[in-house]
Amino acid sequence: MHGTAATIEPVPAARGRTFPTLMATSITGRALTLPDDTEGDASLIVLVFLESASPPAFTGNSRVTTYLVAVVGDSLIGRSLADRINRGLRGSAPQAKYDLVLTMPWDIERCRRAYGIDDPSLAHIYLLDGRGIIRWMERGTATPEGLGTLVETARTMLDPLIE
């Protein structure tokens, strides 16, 4: 457990802060609360909205767990679309990673405020340490510079844990 506390209005996601609590369901039906249920020494959380959901690129590092979270809105339409998204993602994700592909029916505006999201058409990527603290974040398409800082941040986090 990372000891995250539920609040009425979450503090927006920012570097150095605990990742705002997120409750979602995997495509196998497993309920997860992030960052509390994250595994490994670090976690990479990719938060996308319905219109930008696409297959995740899972890391090849066993110490970093990648989660894809598709926010679908909490309306009847959003919940029914979650089933379609799950079927599509099930066909594109490796079966061993099914519990890491999540959908979250939630109020879109509240979610955008909680994670400080201006443009829901972009992916929002967060690197968390083992305590659920955001150590790196990026929006949109990955650039070589952005990936370089991600790798360096992850290396800085993980190297001391080897000793």
C-alpha positions in Angstrom: 0.0 0.0 0.0 1.2 3.5 -0.8 -1.1 5.1 1.7 -3.0 7.4 -0.8 -6.0 9.1 0.8 -9.2 9.7 -1.1 -10.2 13.4 -1.2 -13.3 15.1 -2.4 -11.4 17.1 -5.0 -8.0 15.5 -5.9 -4.9 17.7 -6.1 -3.8 17.8 -9.8 -1.1 15.5 -10.8 2.4 17.1 -10.7 6.0 16.0 -10.3 6.9 15.3 -6.7 3.3 14.7 -5.6 1.6 11.4 -5.0 -0.3 10.2 -8.1 -4.1 11.0 -7.5 -6.0 7.8 -6.6 -7.5 6.2 -9.7 -9.9 3.2 -9.6 -10.3 1.2 -12.7 -11.1 -2.3 -14.0 -8.8 -4.4 -16.1 -10.0 -6.1 -19.2 -10.1 -9.4 -17.2 -12.5 -7.7 -14.7 -9.9 -7.2 -11.9 -10.5 -4.0 -10.0 -7.4 -2.0 -9.3 -6.7 1.2 -7.3 -3.6 3.0 -8.6 -1.1 3.8 -7.2 -1.9 1.5 -4.3 -2.0 -1.7 -6.4 1.0 -1.0 -8.6 3.7 -3.6 -8.9 7.4 -3.4 -9.3 10.0 -0.8 -8.3 8.4 1.8 -10.6 5.2 2.2 -12.7 4.5 3.9 -15.9 0.9 4.9 -16.2 -0.5 5.9 -19.6 -3.8 7.8 -19.2 -5.8 8.2 -22.3 -9.3 9.4 -23.0 -11.9 7.4 -25.1 -11.0 9.1 -28.4 -7.2 8.5 -28.0 -7.2 4.9 -26.6 -4.8 2.7 -28.4 -2.8 -0.4 -27.7 -0.1 0.1 -25.0 3.6 -0.2 -25.5 4.7 -2.3 -22.6 8.2 -1.9 -21.2 10.7 -4.7 -21.5 12.0 -4.0 -17.9 10.7 -6.3 -15.2 11.2 -3.6 -12.6 8.9 -1.2 -14.4 5.2 -2.1 -14.8 3.2 -0.2 -17.5 -0.5 0.4 -17.1 -2.8 1.7 -19.9 -5.9 3.4 -18.4 -8.7 4.5 -20.8 -11.1 7.0 -19.3 -14.5 6.5 -20.9 -16.9 8.8 -19.1 -19.5 7.7 -16.5 -22.6 7.9 -18.6 -24.5 4.9 -19.9 -22.9 5.4 -23.3 -19.4 5.6 -21.8 -20.0 2.4 -19.8 -21.3 0.6 -22.9 -18.3 1.8 -24.9 -16.0 0.5 -22.2 -17.0 -3.0 -23.2 -16.2 -2.3 -26.9 -12.8 -0.7 -25.9 -12.0 -3.8 -23.7 -12.7 -6.1 -26.6 -10.5 -4.1 -29.0 -7.7 -3.8 -26.5 -8.0 -7.5 -25.6 -7.2 -8.2 -29.3 -4.2 -6.0 -29.4 -2.5 -6.5 -26.0 -0.6 -9.7 -25.0 -2.7 -11.9 -22.9 -0.1 -11.8 -20.0 -0.7 -8.1 -19.8 -4.5 -8.1 -19.6 -4.5 -7.0 -16.0 -2.5 -4.0 -16.9 -5.0 -2.7 -19.4 -7.7 -0.8 -17.6 -10.9 1.2 -18.3 -12.2 3.8 -16.0 -15.8 5.1 -16.3 -15.5 8.5 -14.6 -16.7 12.0 -14.9 -14.5 13.4 -17.7 -14.3 17.0 -16.3 -13.5 15.8 -12.8 -10.8 13.5 -14.2 -9.3 16.3 -16.3 -9.1 18.5 -13.2 -7.7 15.8 -11.0 -4.8 15.1 -13.5 -4.4 18.7 -14.8 -5.3 17.7 -18.3 -6.0 20.5 -20.8 -6.1 18.4 -24.0 -7.9 15.0 -23.7 -6.8 14.0 -27.2 -3.3 13.5 -26.0 -1.9 10.6 -24.0 -0.7 11.6 -20.5 2.2 9.5 -19.2 3.4 9.3 -15.5 6.4 7.6 -14.1 5.8 6.7 -10.4 8.3 5.5 -7.9 7.5 2.5 -5.6 5.7 4.9 -3.2 3.4 6.3 -5.9 5.2 9.7 -6.2 5.2 11.1 -9.8 8.9 11.4 -10.8 8.4 12.2 -14.5 5.4 13.2 -16.7 4.8 13.9 -20.3 1.8 14.7 -22.6 1.3 13.8 -26.2 3.6 12.0 -28.5 7.0 10.9 -27.1 10.0 12.9 -28.4 13.6 11.7 -28.3 14.3 14.3 -25.6 11.3 13.3 -23.5 12.2 9.6 -23.8 15.8 10.5 -22.8 14.6 12.2 -19.6 12.2 9.3 -18.9 15.1 6.8 -19.2 17.4 8.9 -17.1 14.8 9.5 -14.4 14.0 5.8 -14.2 17.7 4.9 -14.1 18.2 7.4 -11.2 15.3 5.9 -9.4 16.2 2.2 -9.9 20.0 2.2 -9.7 20.2 2.8 -5.9 17.8 0.0 -5.4 20.3 -2.5 -6.9 22.9 -1.9 -4.2 
